[in-house]
Amino acid sequence: MDAIFKGGALVRLTGVHKRYRSGESSVHALHDINLHVEAGEQVVVCGPSGHGKTTLLNLIGLLDSASEGTITVAGTTITTLSEHARATLRNAIIGLVFQSASLLPVMTAQENVLLPLVLRAQLKHAELKAAQDLAAELLGRLGLAAQVRHYPARLDASQRQRVAIARALIAQPRLVVADEPTSRLDSGSLRMVLDLFAACQREHGTAFVISTRDQPQLTRATRVLQLNEGRLLDVPAHAPRRALQA
């Protein structure tokens, strides 16, 4: 990974709105979002289903464009970037975890994890061996040492989600954007994932923006934010975390 980003906020959203067309009408999904995320932070976004969490994460993960406002990621204002330029920036610095694992069925767990590195560059033999070792190490840290060569069809939902998490981390991204990444995990698997996230924050300065309802994830967050009808609210430090899971 490149040196830890030191140019101010790693992610900054200023006056961001998102509207969707629905027939003849317009749905206002996000209202005047102002948000900054620093390197090494873990920002958790919670709130009821259908109130804009996935939309917000798609904007931060460069999967969608804002209708209004400015989004800056790693010093680059993405508002006017082409789709190709957004994809290039996304592949270079962002790891994504979706609600569904979205693994390629024709690839083993290890091959799925390696995919971001393969997409970045053609790996020479020595580089490929090192990348394979790193993928196996990540899978081992997530309790999947015995499943390295298994195809997704042989994995249960928890195992597939952990493979997707390893895939998001393999390239040591500056930013990880994760939509309900731990919803399919038991308590033991959840602990392994949260410990790995914490290690990435500590060792690489990785920032995380996560939507979740899992109580342990909330207690590990640097900041907890709430989306209500597309409006982003800071949650006071004394607010009971369990009440935010609805």
Protein Blocks (a to p, Z undefined) as FASTA:
>chain_A
ZZddfebjfbdcehiacdddehjbccdfbghiacdddehiacddeddehilpmmmmmmmn
opaccfbdcddeehiafklpcfklmmmmmmmmpccddfbloiafkbcfklmmmmmmmmmp
ccdfklmmmmmmmmmmmmmmnopmmmmmpcfklpcfklmmmmmmmmmmmnopabdcdehk
llmpcfklmmmmmmmmmmmmmmnopacddddfbfklmmmpmbdcddeehiacdddfklcf
klmmZZ
